[in-house]
Amino acid sequence: MSIPDPQAPDNDAPDDGAPDSGAPALSPAQCRAARGLLNWDQSTLAKRAGIARATVIDFESGKRTPSRRTTTSLRTCLEAE
């Protein structure tokens, strides 16, 4: 019996095109950096992503871990520009 390689892809997992469930679609630091590159404030990002400004503030400060759907929405919004 061999020990599975933890770095190897899980061929039994469904490929939904989303990042691994163990990692967020976007980190708070990546969010802040992307906003900075786009010269957007938190209100602009929240409005374009269709989420509350408080969610962006809490996410970027580490006070809240938003749902995978929310972080994916943020990432998609930032990458679209």
ABEGO torsion letter per residue (X at the ends): XBBBBAABBBAABBBAGBBBAABBABBAAAAAAAAAAAGBBAAAAAAAAGBBAAAAAAAAAGABBBBAAAAAAAAAAAAAX
